[in-house]
Amino acid sequence: MKELKNLSVETLCVQGGYQPKNGEPRILPIFQSTTYKYDDADEVAALFDLEKDGHMYSRISNPTVNAFEEKIAQMEGGVGALATSSGQSATLLAILTICKAGEHIVAMNNLYGGTYTLIGSTLEKFGIKTTFVHLNNEEELRGAIQDNTKLVFSETIGNPGVDVLDIEKISAIAHEYGIPLIVDNTFATPYLCRPFDFGADIVTHSTTKFLDGHATSVGGVIVDSGKFNWENGKFSCLTDKDPNYHGLSYTDTFKEQAYITKARVVFIRDLGTTMSPFNAFLTNLGVETLALRMEKHSTNSLEVAKFLKDHPKVDWIKYPLLEGDSNYELAKKYVPKGGSGIIAFGVKGGIEETKKWINNLKLTTLVVHVGDIRTHALHPASMTHRQLSEEAQIEAGILPNMVRLSVGIENVKEIIEDLNQAFEG
Ligand SMILES: *Cc1c(COP(=O)(O)O)cnc(C)c1O
């Protein structure tokens, strides 16, 4: 077989990660074990000192979870991955690995509501400050970066406004200042976009969405490109000796895997936001059909977007690969295979007309979720983004009449019929 890393994403969805040896189960087994048996005390001591590879306790690593991590790292083209208990904890750990109290982050302001409050409010209480800037705005970004800024954070396709990040441009600017770009790739998935190919340094996912794809498991993952130069004088957290591990330096010992190793052996060890083996099994099973699903989500969404664009009761609509969309050119560059499954649009009228339309839906259900096989709708202003002030909502593009539509893989004619009857109802 070819080296796995040279295979296409479609093949890696199916064949990546778990590689059974002769006589072993063909399907990834669930290793439902907290602990691992050893014959020799020195061997366990060596594990504790990070001198030897191996599992010691499932808070830190587990074979089922590791197989899933490997598959995602291969699909994203990275050197390593760390699965977490949720997308939120993936974001948290991705940041904490290189940023501490007294330091600073720059983030694009069109983020998922939970990320916005995590970065803008909770991390602030831990002494990490954030400046939010408008998506892709070079001048604002340059103006916001300070001496103590450690990273730039953004989403490939924003949740819920579906604006597309100019990864090449923003990563180049971040690199000028010697800091990495972290990209939340939840909406695109590595099937539609691999941010590392365009200069991003770290990728995060809420695996809860398209990667699982069936709405069974909350989870997250961080992937390390292995390409960022941590030895540029700005990241003593990775280059300096860590007294907790007898003075080892992550960059000296783990080279291109310095970042992802520290995320595991310090932050998931200490904070314990671990993905369970069972959730890793289910999410891995979901990923096996990711390529098929993303194609169908994308073609269905484009048809639905065209229908909505022409509907007299639709005020405005955004879908990255819809011709004429403000993101169209960026989308053709970054997600040419498909625009993913999320459409943002406004119902003519205001908040009441919008809620009424949602209440009239039959096949499409109201759930607080995106990116699974079923079509569903949500009202961000009163739900996912309700913690933001009205001003911050408008700044982030959350209009009162906005609907976030997650288009499933059902028959597209029947999806459109349902959306249409809700306007008439
Ligand atoms: C859902 C989501 C998150 C948070 O993930 P959880 O798994 O719900 O913790 C982060 N980023 C994006 C883009 C999301 O859609």
The ligand as an SDF file (V2000), in Angstrom:
LIG
                    3D

 15 15  0  0  0  0  0  0  0  0999 V2000
  -20.2180   23.7290   17.5320 C   0  0  0  0  0  0  0  0  0  0  0  0
  -19.0080   24.4960   17.2330 C   0  0  0  0  0  0  0  0  0  0  0  0
  -17.9960   24.6580   18.1870 C   0  0  0  0  0  0  0  0  0  0  0  0
  -18.1120   24.1070   19.5820 C   0  0  0  0  0  0  0  0  0  0  0  0
  -18.0860   22.7260   19.5430 O   0  0  0  0  0  0  0  0  0  0  0  0
  -18.8040   21.7750   20.6330 P   0  0  0  0  0  0  0  0  0  0  0  0
  -18.4860   20.4270   20.1080 O   0  0  0  0  0  0  0  0  0  0  0  0
  -20.2620   22.1050   20.6050 O   0  0  0  0  0  0  0  0  0  0  0  0
  -18.1730   22.0630   21.9320 O   0  0  0  0  0  0  0  0  0  0  0  0
  -16.8650   25.3580   17.8240 C   0  0  0  0  0  0  0  0  0  0  0  0
  -16.7290   25.8850   16.5960 N   0  0  0  0  0  0  0  0  0  0  0  0
  -17.6860   25.7570   15.6530 C   0  0  0  0  0  0  0  0  0  0  0  0
  -17.4780   26.3730   14.3110 C   0  0  0  0  0  0  0  0  0  0  0  0
  -18.8610   25.0650   15.9300 C   0  0  0  0  0  0  0  0  0  0  0  0
  -19.7940   24.9470   14.9940 O   0  0  0  0  0  0  0  0  0  0  0  0
  1  2  1  0
  2  3  1  0
  2 14  2  0
  3  4  1  0
  3 10  2  0
  4  5  1  0
  5  6  1  0
  6  7  2  0
  6  8  1  0
  6  9  1  0
 10 11  1  0
 11 12  2  0
 12 13  1  0
 12 14  1  0
 14 15  1  0
M  END
$$$$
